[in-house]
């Protein structure tokens, strides 16, 4: 599986749950959120279905969703960017969910 980093690149409204630069990582099917950061539950629930293909191994790069790198929260206020990595090195300040 590929590792996926999803970060907030832009806020267009009054979302108080997140900050630009906040991110989370999906590694091996587990969600890793840095200490003292968070993600809106509603945004997370809308992002998970589109992020699953991002974890696919090589040879699966033809999935249509991989053409998109930016995703918007359900309220339309926050822009998320997804990036694929072969192996993200996690630090000790992460919580595992």
C-alpha positions in Angstrom: 0.0 0.0 0.0 1.1 3.6 -0.7 1.1 6.1 2.1 -1.1 9.2 1.7 -0.7 12.6 3.2 -3.7 14.9 3.2 -3.1 18.5 4.1 -5.2 21.7 4.3 -4.1 24.2 1.7 -6.8 26.8 1.9 -9.7 27.9 4.0 -12.5 29.9 2.4 -14.8 30.5 5.3 -15.5 30.2 9.0 -14.3 26.7 9.7 -12.9 26.8 13.2 -12.0 23.1 13.4 -8.8 23.2 11.3 -5.9 25.4 10.3 -4.0 25.8 7.0 -1.1 23.4 7.1 -2.9 20.8 9.3 -2.6 17.3 7.9 -3.1 13.6 8.5 -1.4 10.6 7.1 -2.9 7.2 6.1 -0.3 4.6 6.4 -1.0 0.9 6.1 -4.8 1.5 6.5 -4.3 3.4 9.7 -5.0 7.1 10.3 -2.2 9.1 11.9 -2.9 12.7 13.1 -0.1 14.9 14.5 -0.3 16.0 18.2 -2.5 19.0 18.8 -4.0 18.9 15.3 -7.3 17.6 14.3 -9.7 17.1 11.4 -13.3 17.8 11.1 -15.3 14.6 11.4 -17.6 15.6 8.5 -14.7 16.4 6.2 -13.0 13.1 7.2 -16.1 11.1 6.4 -16.4 12.7 3.0 -12.7 12.2 2.2 -12.2 8.6 3.1 -14.0 7.1 0.1 -12.0 9.1 -2.4 -8.7 8.4 -0.6 -8.9 4.6 -0.7 -7.6 4.5 -4.4 -4.7 6.7 -3.4 -3.3 3.8 -1.3 -3.2 1.4 -4.3 0.1 0.0 -5.3 1.8 0.6 -8.7 -0.1 -0.7 -11.7 -3.3 0.8 -10.3 -2.5 4.3 -11.3 -5.3 4.4 -13.9 -8.1 5.0 -11.3 -10.0 8.1 -12.3 -9.8 9.6 -8.8 -6.0 9.9 -9.0 -6.4 12.6 -11.6 -7.7 14.9 -8.8 -5.3 16.2 -6.1 -7.6 18.7 -4.4 -10.8 17.9 -2.5 -13.3 20.2 -0.8 -15.0 19.6 2.6 -18.8 19.1 2.5 -19.4 22.7 3.6 -17.1 24.0 0.8 -14.9 26.0 3.2 -11.7 23.9 3.3 -9.5 22.6 0.4 -7.5 19.5 1.1 -4.6 18.3 -1.0 -3.7 14.5 -1.3 -0.1 13.3 -1.9 1.1 9.7 -2.4 4.4 8.4 -0.9 6.1 5.1 -0.9 7.0 5.2 2.8 6.3 8.1 5.2 8.6 8.2 8.2 6.3 8.9 11.2 7.5 10.7 14.3 6.6 10.0 17.9 4.1 12.8 18.2 1.4 11.0 16.3 -1.8 9.6 17.7 -3.0 6.4 16.0 -6.7 5.9 15.3 
